[in-house]
Amino acid sequence: MANPQTENGYTKIANELLEGLIKYKCSGTQKDLILALIRATYGFHKKSREVGVSYLMKLTGRRSKRRIAYDVAALIKAGVFIEVE
């Protein structure tokens, strides 16, 4: 990312959501997962989207399926992510 420009794409996000994320205390992996979900939804002009562990691994660059699944479950339990069945 030597020269990022909005002409090459951007993710429009509400200030309230971004400010909430700044204040939210969580692990680095969880923060990466939240940002990945924002990218996968708001980045594609969607309010919700079904995403799998493999997709989150790709977006975050994390390699542990177990860790991703654990942190997704923690974010669901905390009410940050909503699980749709």
N, C-alpha and C positions, 0 to 999 in steps of 0.2 A: 504494500500500500504506500507507494512512494508519493502519490499525488491524488488522494481521494477527492472526487468531485461529485456533486449531487446529480450531474448530468448522467453519471454512470449508474444511477439508482440510489434510492434512499428509503428509509423506513420512517413513515410518519407516525409519531407516537404522542399521545396526550401528555402534557406536562405533569398532570396529577399521577399518572402511571409511572413516569420516569422518576419523579420525586419520591414516590412510594418505594420504588426499587432501590434508590440511593439509600434510603433509611432502613430498609429491610435487612435484618441481621441473619445471615445464613452462611453456609460454607461456600467456597469458591466454585465448587462443582454445581451447587444449587443455583448460584447466581448465573453461571454459564447456561444452565438449563432454562432458566427464566428468560434470558436474552435470546436463546435459541428458539424458544416458543414464540416470543414476540416477533422474531424474524420470520418464522414459519407462518404466522397469522397476519399481523399488521403489515409485514413486509410484502405480502401478497394480497393486501386489501381484504382480509378475512377477519371476522371476529372470533372464529373458532376453527379448529382443524384437528383431525385425528392424526397423531404422530406416533411412531413406534420407537422403541429403544434404539434400533439400528440407525434410524434417521437422526435421532438426537446425538448419537455417537459421531455420526458424520459431521453434523453442524458444529459440535463442540470440540472435536478432535480427541475426545476421551476414548480410551480403549477398553475399559472395564464395563461389560454389560451388567455385571452384578452391582457395581457402584451406581451406575445410571439408574437401574431399576430401584435400588434402595432410596436414592435421592428423589426420584419421581414420586415414590410412595410417600416419602416424608413431606413433599410439597403438596400432595393431595391431602394428606392428613392435616396439614396446616391451613388448608383452604386456599392455597395459592394457585394450584392447578385444580381443575374440575374433571373428574373422570366421568365419561359418558359411556353408558353401556348400550 
